[in-house]
Amino acid sequence: MTAVHAVKTGRSGRSRKSGSAGRHLHGGRITYAVLIVFTAGSLFPLVWTAIAASRTTTRLAETPPPFWFGGNLLKNMETAWSNANMGLALFNTTLVAGTITVGTVLFSTLAGFAFAKLRFRLKNLLLVLTIGTMMVPPQLSVVPLFMTIAELEWTNQLQAVILPTLVGAFGVFFMRQYLIEALPTELIEAARMDGANSLRVVLHVVFPAARPAMAVLAMLTFVQAWNDFFWPIIALTQDNPTVQVALTGLGRGYIPDQSVIMAGALLGTLPLLLAFTLFGKQIVGGIMQGAVKG
């Protein structure tokens, strides 16, 4: 009787656990209300930019301002495209942001792996110095950096924007913290016992384990590089601009055309929206994969 009761109890316990594990969590009304509020707040700047880009400057100056789309969107976009040399700006920004993203993810992963799993002299000191560079304001390095690119004759060239930000301390620290937990040391030792050299360990062990964190770092780096304004406006001119530099040309004049400026800003935002639409599922899938493995 006791054995039969234990078996029945065990089966019922497993059935209850499996039933609870198969359930989907549903949020309440308050959860959905909070999500709707935050979603609306996040979308409002983009929607307002599109509304302002479809109106005229005169209408935007009226009270109350417009709250729905007008009929001048294509006209204002065409004006912004021609006046700001937006085609060249989008190409330059894609090249700059893409190169910086690839370089940052690659070098940060390699450096993070070294700080996380390798043993070498002065490792802790070098890590502290690397993290310490995050505390230095970028404004302090503008003058010596501009003097350097002027000496190299890189003024108004894209490499002047790419190379100074090709790798950063945040990416190194981020990848180091992730690889400490996500990459077991035993896995590296097993690969070396199988005869794998350092390159094969990095390609077949480190990169697959770091893929979720690499996706997150790539997303953050690309957005930051695309929206970067401070250094490009110093190193580049309107003859060879990025998107943010090109948009400054639309704001010049005695009375800037606000609707054209908004149309230019919308043109500069659309590639980011397209990238998130195409690759958002892969990025979120990589993040969730890393969370499940962890």
Secondary structure, 3 states (H helix, E strand, C coil): CHHHHHHHHHHHHHHHHHHHHCCCCCCCHHHHHHHHHHHHHHHHHHHHHHHHHCCCHHHHCCCCCCCCCCCCHHHHHHHHHHHCCHHHHHHHHHHHHHHHHHHHHHHHHHHHHHHHHCCCCCHHHHHHHHHHHHHCCHHHHHHHHHHHHHHCCCCCCCHHHHHHHCCCHHHHHHHHHHHHHHCCHHHHHHHHHCCCCHHHHHHHHHHHHHHHHHHHHHHHHHHHHHHCCHHHHHHCCCCCCCHHHHHHHHCCCCCCCHHHHHHHHHHHHHHHHHHHHHHHHHHHHHHHHHHHHC
